[in-house]
Amino acid sequence: SYGVFEDNPVTHFFLPASWFRSRVYENTKQIQENMKLVAYAIITLIFLVIQIAGLVNDHKDRFHEDSVSGRKLLGNSIWVFGDTGINIFNPEGTEHLKDIKREDICHVVTYFIMAQAGGGKLVKNAAKGISCTFDDIVSDGKKYVWAVASSGASKIDILDIDTGAIVGSVNTRCKWPRQLEYHPLRNEVWVHCSNADDDSTPSHLDVFSATFPSIGFQTDISISCGGSVFDYSLGDIGYITDRNLPYLLKIDLSDKKVISKLSLPDAHGGHGMAYSRANGHIFVRAAVCCTCEADNGVNCGKYGAENVTITTGPLTGQENIPGQCGRCDGLTGWDTLGVYEFNTATDTIVGNHLMMENIGGDPFPSPDGKYIVLIAKNGGTSVRILRTGKPGEKSTVFADLELGFDSRDLEGMATFNDYAFIERSGKSKIVFAAGTENKVAIVDITDDIPRVSYVTLKEGDLTAYKNRRQVEWAVGTDFVWVDGTGSARPREIYVVDIMQEVVVSTITGITTNKVLSVNNYARMNQIETQYLYGKDSSLSVSNSEKINALEMKNMQNLGNTMKPVASTESAVSKEGGPRAFGVIGLVLGILALMQ
């Protein structure tokens, strides 16, 4: 037999078939040699990859091992939110634990500046810049701190509760988030926005999982500015108000829908709310309408007049009168509804509450719900304290406090916007900070007769901002923080020992919008259960050093008391390990292919 070997397109050679067989044999042999080289290369690469894998492991999982990451647990701490960013201190104010710069946490937004144009007309000019307003902040007590850092940005910023590290931000569907509510049993954060989203079913409320913050839910609830109550004692039910709707809206938290509207008789709407866990009652601040003449035209001149219907006061029943609604708080003869008290067990009103001046006041609860504090636009001359009763019964007046703060030229204005309620060493105390003077009033309500004492924060110029101050108790300690972010320089924060009734520390140079006491109560409860009630009752968790010491002791004790039991895999690994057997099997398989 002959074959044809075509060396080029022109010349043809006729060769014996044996020549072709010899060429095939030589080619096959060369392929085998090449396969061996490839196999050896693969084996070498396998061993290199095994070595490299061990070298490039960055051990990010060891972030949670404090000795490796170098992180320090903050423990019981005070977080100060302001224009400079976030500053975190120990409760005594003697140690600055962390500083988060404004550019790292706040957002660039578009805002408007009022300017005077030709003819004296005011116009809005748009500008952009970093906004650090911190409209609201909540802590979940175990993992995160949630903050509305910037007005105008549809974002919620999230920080690690143990270290203050920035976790990130989540976008809200509704616009301009203003108020946050944390529900511990559902482990959800409810967000109340000023403006609705652009969806076909506009909503002012968003819901986020506190476990997985990136998971958000949209509701079908459209409301304007108002208040909200979401409490674990109410189970799957929540309540909200709208300053332009005369109802208390009852919400199914699972379906995220309004299930009933509870009437607020004669009110234009409702805004501020307080809830008492002691009797299951909700206290709703009523919003009413008034004429422009009622406040000498101040609000009408500032916000513009509307045609309103009057339901309270001397012109009750008149319609389409130029006036304002929701801005008549504190006006004698008009603000006559005050605060509605609702029984959530029956969804009925059990009564109304007014101040001693017969005007309404904003309700604020004590942590245990035994007291409701009413604060009004009365120049701060008086504060009414209600004592809650049994479920279904109207609360009674516990005390009317005339604190004697300077109220000259501020009659009809609010000089309080915050207070602190303290339960400590068998004492029950309330701290009010004057917005018109540099002093605080400490009210001891342990007994049936309240006793008032005063502490001067500093001498000299007024340090309150717009006649108001932030007040926050460092929970579990003797210390209350009072801000002094006024026109005076430098900006100051005062730490008051409310048991000794003295200022123990003054922090300067920090602007304050909000102050929040933060602690990882889940971690603290775990440590206390194991040690404070067991092996070592002398240890405390009042500051970060002691928490770190407790956790280190915890790990050491666990190491001493638990005998390590090696699994089959770990035991084999010490002798070469299943990983080595797997590699050997792979190599043998490749060698078999080479034969």
HELIX and SHEET records of a PDB file:
HELIX    1   1 ALA A   17  VAL A   56  1                                  40    
HELIX    2   2 LYS A   60  HIS A   64  5                                   5    
HELIX    3   3 ASP A   66  SER A   69  1                                   4    
HELIX    4   4 ARG A  102  ILE A  105  1                                   4    
HELIX    5   5 GLY A  118  GLY A  120  5                                   3    
HELIX    6   6 TYR A  232  LEU A  234  5                                   3    
HELIX    7   7 CYS A  292  ASP A  295  5                                   4    
HELIX    8   8 VAL A  298  TYR A  303  1                                   6    
HELIX    9   9 TYR A  521  ILE A  527  1                                   7    
HELIX   10  10 GLU A  528  LYS A  535  3                                   8    
HELIX   11  11 SER A  544  THR A  561  1                                  18    
HELIX   12  12 THR A  568  LYS A  574  1                                   7    
HELIX   13  13 GLY A  577  MET A  594  1                                  18    
SHEET    1   A 2 TYR A   2  GLU A   6  0                                        
SHEET    2   A 2 HIS A  12  PRO A  16 -1                                        
SHEET    1   B 4 HIS A  96  LYS A 101  0                                        
SHEET    2   B 4 GLY A  85  PHE A  89 -1                                        
SHEET    3   B 4 SER A  77  GLY A  82 -1                                        
SHEET    4   B 4 LYS A 514  VAL A 518 -1                                        
SHEET    1   C 2 HIS A 107  GLN A 116  0                                        
SHEET    2   C 2 LEU A 122  SER A 131 -1                                        
SHEET    1   D 4 ASP A 136  SER A 139  0                                        
SHEET    2   D 4 TYR A 144  VAL A 148 -1                                        
SHEET    3   D 4 LYS A 155  ASP A 160 -1                                        
SHEET    4   D 4 ILE A 166  ASN A 171 -1                                        
SHEET    1   E 4 LYS A 175  HIS A 183  0                                        
SHEET    2   E 4 GLU A 188  ASN A 195 -1                                        
SHEET    3   E 4 LEU A 205  SER A 209 -1                                        
SHEET    4   E 4 GLY A 216  GLN A 218 -1                                        
SHEET    1   F 4 SER A 228  VAL A 229  0                                        
SHEET    2   F 4 ILE A 237  ASP A 242 -1                                        
SHEET    3   F 4 LEU A 245  ASP A 252 -1                                        
SHEET    4   F 4 LYS A 257  SER A 263 -1                                        
SHEET    1   G 4 GLY A 269  SER A 276  0                                        
SHEET    2   G 4 HIS A 281  ALA A 287 -1                                        
SHEET    3   G 4 VAL A 339  ASN A 343 -1                                        
SHEET    4   G 4 THR A 348  HIS A 353 -1                                        
SHEET    1   H 3 CYS A 289  THR A 291  0                                        
SHEET    2   H 3 ILE A 321  CYS A 325 -1                                        
SHEET    3   H 3 GLU A 306  VAL A 308 -1                                        
SHEET    1   I 4 ASP A 362  PRO A 365  0                                        
SHEET    2   I 4 TYR A 371  ILE A 375 -1                                        
SHEET    3   I 4 VAL A 383  ARG A 387 -1                                        
SHEET    4   I 4 THR A 396  LEU A 401 -1                                        
SHEET    1   J 4 TYR A 419  ARG A 424  0                                        
SHEET    2   J 4 LYS A 427  ALA A 433 -1                                        
SHEET    3   J 4 LYS A 439  ASP A 444 -1                                        
SHEET    4   J 4 ARG A 451  THR A 456 -1                                        
SHEET    1   K 4 VAL A 471  TRP A 473  0                                        
SHEET    2   K 4 PHE A 479  GLY A 484 -1                                        
SHEET    3   K 4 GLU A 492  ASP A 497 -1                                        
SHEET    4   K 4 VAL A 502  THR A 508 -1                                        
END                                                                             
